[in-house]
Amino acid sequence: MRKSFAVPTVALAAAAFPLLTMTAAQAAHDGSYQADLGTLNDSGVTGTSWVTLEGDQAKVTVEVTGVLPGAPHAQHFHIGAQGVCPPPSADEDGDGIVSTAEGQPFYGMIGTSLTTEGDTSPDSGLAVDRFPTPEDDSYTYERTFTISQEVQESFAAGNAVVVVHGIDTNGSGTYDGDQMSSLDPSLPLEATAPAACGSYTMSQMGQMPAGGADTGAGGTSGIEQEAAIGLGAAALTGAAAVGALAYRRRRAADQV
């Protein structure tokens, strides 16, 4: 009699804990993030990016202004380093430009290529034909895609950074100059040098800009997380209630 009540109680309690564990693991990176992009290399480029993560899905918006018109602007999630943007002192070779490579100790390697279509892996890091090419000095990028486990972990760890590339140091209106990129010797350094950078932080309100990627004015991930956590707590509470009932029944049986 005593064992028949004890076993279901333990089973129910055990069933509740995996739900809580799964919810906590999912909530580690799920949510809305924002990055305010500051100017690098005196480019004059600024902007804001919003990201909503749900599992391996990322809804991304990038709004920037001050970019070189008519030129492709590579943009990426950088991960795995300090999670910050490089200072001017990162220009180790003294050429007056903080190159992508010189910035990597601060913002890390490419985790995701924010292309307009097709592949978004680091392999597309220099796919210049699939990055935004604005007609004027600003653009808005919106896309939803799958991100890798490494990128998910980077957002959870707080070291994900967005970087927009492409500068015009000599004011010629195009990417040119004698300095060539160490990433691709066929491209001028101006084409791959970082123009703006921002570190992602979790947004308390979970809001996206009006007309932003998929969710419009606001995301629902925070509400969904609260509901899931509430469900787990309810399951655990239910298990405890059953346990208490079993205990009272055992006490009653003992007293007969």
Secondary structure, DSSP 8 states (H G I E B T S, - for coil): -HHHHHHHHHHHHHHHHHHHHHHHHHHTT-EEEEEEEEE-TT---EEEEEEEEETTEEEEEEEEES--TTS---EEEEESS-SS---GGG-TT-SS---HHHHHHHH-EEEEE--SSS--SGGGTT-GGGS---SSSEEEEEEEEE--HHHHHHHHHT--EEEEE---TT--SSS-SS-B-SS-TTSBHHHHSEEEEEE-EE-SS-B--TT-TTTTTB-SHHHHHHHHHHHHHHHHHHHHHHHHHHHHHHHHHHH-
